Amino acid sequence: MATLGSIKDKDYLNMIFGKLSYIEGDLNKSRVFFERCLKSKDNRLKQFSELEIAKINIESNSQNKPIDSKNFQAPFAHEADFLNGLYFFNKKDYSNALKNFEKVENIKRYNERALFYETLCLINTGQKSLAQKKLSTLQKDYPDSLLAKKLKILLQ
C-alpha cells in the first residue's frame, strides 16, 4: 500500500472524507474535513472546499451572506451562482434568487434545478403566468422530471 506522505495527498483525502460525510448526512463532520482543505496550496481544491462549506451552511441555514462569485474561476463560478440562488431562496428574497438561477439555467448541470427554483420564485412573487411558462420549458426539456410534476401540482 502506498504511503500518503505528501500534503497534497492528505488534502485530497480530506476532500474525499468531506464528500463521503456529506453523502452520509453528517454535515458537521463534512464541514471539518472541508475546512482542512482550505489550508491547501491547491487553489482549485480551496475553491471547491469553500463552495462545499457554503453549500453545507446554506442547507443548515447558517450562511451569513451570499458567496462572492467573482472570487471563483470556472467551473466554480457557476456553482457559486447556483448556491447564491439557494441562499436567497432560503431567505425568501425571490427576486435575487431568480437572478442567480437565471445565470445558470442554460448550463446543463444546473438546468433542471434552476428552472425548478425559478418557477418557485415566480410562484412566490405572484407571477403565475411566467411560472407557467417556466414550467412548460421544464416539462419540454425534462418530460419525466419529478420536479416538474411537483410544480404542476402547485400551479393547479
Summary of the structure (lengths in Angstrom):
residues: 156
radius of gyration: 17.8
end to end distance: 59.2
largest distance: 60.7
contacts: 462
relative contact order: 0.08
helix: 71%
strand: 0%
